[in-house]
């Protein structure tokens, strides 16, 4: 299963413009396919909307500041913050492929 929403639907649902939706659809689709390839279409689509909406509102440069006159608000974030803070990771978590490996003792 995969993301089945198109860029126009994503733009409307996420409240972003069509150009951003087209660009961000590829980003969120790749992340969803890697994280939870077996998630149902409806769940994958909702995760795509949440991720694209968050990224659409994020500042262009990580760590940039917003100047509100006497107050400056910093926006430091890591490259994974959008995935968690948008709710996409939590939504897809039940379908995440988890793996374990045997760990050998170091000599």
C-alpha positions in Angstrom: 0.0 0.0 0.0 1.2 3.5 -0.5 0.3 7.2 -0.6 -2.5 7.6 -3.2 -3.3 11.3 -2.7 -2.3 13.6 -5.5 -0.7 17.0 -5.3 -4.0 18.9 -5.7 -5.7 17.0 -2.9 -2.6 17.4 -0.8 -2.5 21.2 -1.4 -6.2 21.5 -0.3 -5.9 19.2 2.7 -2.6 20.6 4.0 -3.4 24.3 3.2 -0.4 24.8 1.0 0.1 26.1 -2.5 0.1 23.7 -5.5 3.9 24.1 -6.2 4.8 23.3 -2.6 2.4 20.4 -2.6 4.0 18.9 -5.7 7.5 19.2 -4.2 6.5 18.0 -0.7 4.4 15.1 -2.0 7.6 13.4 -3.2 9.3 14.0 0.1 6.6 12.7 2.4 5.9 9.7 0.0 9.5 8.6 0.1 9.6 8.9 3.9 6.3 7.0 4.3 7.4 4.2 1.9 10.6 3.8 3.8 9.1 4.0 7.3 5.9 2.0 6.9 5.6 0.5 3.4 2.6 -1.7 4.4 0.4 1.0 6.0 -3.1 1.2 4.6 -3.7 3.9 2.0 -5.9 6.0 4.2 -3.3 6.1 7.0 -0.5 6.8 4.5 -2.5 9.6 3.0 -3.2 11.2 6.4 0.5 11.0 7.3 1.3 12.7 4.0 -1.1 15.5 4.7 0.3 16.0 8.2 3.9 15.9 7.1 3.4 18.2 4.2 1.4 20.7 6.3 4.1 20.8 8.9 6.9 21.2 6.3 4.9 23.8 4.4 4.8 26.0 7.6 8.4 25.3 8.6 11.0 28.1 8.1 13.2 27.7 5.0 16.4 27.7 6.9 16.8 25.5 10.0 17.7 27.6 13.1 16.3 30.8 11.6 14.6 33.4 13.9 11.4 35.2 13.7 11.7 38.9 14.5 8.6 40.3 16.4 10.1 43.7 17.3 11.3 43.5 20.9 11.2 39.7 20.9 13.1 37.3 18.6 11.9 33.7 18.6 14.4 31.1 17.5 13.3 28.0 15.6 16.0 25.5 16.0 15.0 22.0 14.9 16.6 18.9 13.5 15.8 17.1 10.3 13.6 14.6 12.1 11.4 17.0 14.0 8.9 17.4 11.2 8.3 13.7 11.1 7.6 13.4 14.8 5.9 16.8 15.5 3.5 16.5 12.6 2.2 13.3 14.0 3.1 11.3 10.9 5.4 9.0 12.8 2.9 8.2 15.5 0.2 7.6 13.0 2.3 5.1 11.0 4.0 3.4 14.0 1.7 0.3 14.1 2.8 -0.5 10.5 6.5 0.3 11.0 8.9 -2.6 10.1 11.0 -3.3 13.1 14.1 -5.4 13.0 16.5 -6.8 15.5 20.0 -8.2 15.2 22.2 -10.4 17.2 24.8 -8.4 19.0 28.2 -10.0 19.5 30.4 -9.2 22.5 33.5 -7.1 21.6 36.8 -8.7 22.5 
